């Protein structure tokens, strides 16, 4: 029987690439996003909804239950970023970041649990290297991703008895619209996007920016029982070696 994966934030850079990677691997992809009108490539069933909303989250998994009948993997990928100093971040912006990056994951896991419990499965949370090492003017995002890493470990312990594995992927600099927007916060020097991307690439050990499909393949590895059956509660950093290097080097 064809395995089913649900990917949130499927219209974003990493979400789109991940949907294609899973589809090419033979999975049936259910994609959720609050922005796109049409299904991205590789998505067999598209649901437009705000996953941070309780009723919407309930409706999403009710539809998956009635129409798909199973769920083998949940990929919590949706996220937003506010790039400004903490003291300039409004309470509304803080709540938006926490809602999209953390509350939505709690709701999705809660509502997906009956489906995943039925046959066992995997949850992959898309966190960020900002959970372990961060920079100025991105505090709300870093805090949400740090919390997501802790949540990953806690839920992995709780759900292990039900044969549900829970892991996280921590992307570094990946060529996505979110990265392009985040570069404007001034942590690297450059007069235009090309110069900013080049300066950021130079900071990684591998000397380049990551590609969304590289993150998608890491997510597939953690979601697929045949590839990662003895891995749970872990964080897979995919950052070109950026966090391996001392900042003083």
Secondary structure, 3 states (H helix, E strand, C coil): CCCEEEEECCCCHHHHHHHHHHHHCCCEEEEEECCCCCCCCCCCEEEECCCCCHHHHHHHHHHHHHHCCCCCEEEECCCCCCCCCHHHCCHHHHHHHHHHHHHHHHHHHHHHHHHHHHHCEEEEEECCHHHCCCCCCCHHHHHHHHHHHHHHHHHHHHHHHHCEEEEEEEECCECCHHHHHHHHHCCCCCCCHHHHHHHHHHCCCCCCCECHHHHHHHHHHHHCHHHHCCCCCCEEEECCCHHHCCCCC
